[in-house]
Amino acid sequence: MFQYRDFTNDPNTFGYAEGAAFLEKLHANNQHYITIVDAAVYIPDPTNATDAYAPYTVGHALDTFLKNPDGTEYIGEVWPGYTVFPGE
């Protein structure tokens, strides 16, 4: 996971080639790899273009995150920082 963000892979600590080799080894041994996706979606810093995070940007544009009673996004704080949570 890159910078504690769902749907990412950290190329510095576990690159795609290493991951593919690991999965091939598991499958050759009739084992399965099960991913866990945390429901908390990181909210990027809007003043920092390099902090962009498509899962948040797209989800926000599609209005898919849980809301407060006043209609604003419900924001929590967990291990990646400020986060939102997918709704229905």
N, C-alpha and C positions, 0 to 999 in steps of 0.2 A: 504494500500500500504506500503510495507516494504522498507525503505530507499529511497523513491521516485522512485521506480522502477516498471515499468509496469509489469503486469502478476504476481504480488506477493500479499501476504496478511501479515499484521503485526500481528503476534501471541500475541504480548504484549498488543496491544491496541484494537484489534478486532479479536479474535481467530476464527478458523474454526467452532467450536461448536456454538459460539455466532452468527456467520454469518448464519449458517444453521437455527438456531432458528428464526432469523430475517426474513429470506426468507420464512420460513414456515408460519410465521405470516402474511406476505404480501400476499402470495398465498391464504391463508385461507380467506383473505378479498378481493379476486379477484383483487389484485393489482399486478403490475409488477415491477421488479427490472431491471434497464437498466444501464449497465456499460459504462463508457467512457474511452477509451484508448487513451492516449496522444501519438502522433506519435514519440515523441522524445525518443530515446533509449539511456540510460546511457552508457557511455564508462567507464569500470572499470579500476582501476589502475593496469597495467600489472606487477608492481613490488610487488603487495600485493596479495598473493594467496587467502586470505579470502575475497577479493573484487570481486571475480569471479562472472560473470553475464551471464548465458547461452544465453538469447536472443541476447546479443551483440556478444558473441563468435560464435554462430551458424550463425547469420546473416553476420558477417564478413567473416567467412569461405565460405559461399555461395555467397559472393559478392553481397549482396542485398541492400546495402545502397547507397544513392545519392552520386554522385561523383563531384569533381571539374573538370574544363577543363583539368587539367593535369593527371586525373585518380585517384587521392587520394580521400579518403573519405571526404565528406563535413562535417565539424564539427561545431556545433553550441553550444551555451551555454544558457541553460534554467534552470528551477528550480532544476533539480537533479544534475546539473553540466555540464560537457562537454558531448555532445550528438551527435548521428547520426540520420538520418531519413530514413525510408524505401523508396526504389525507386520502380520502376515499376515491 
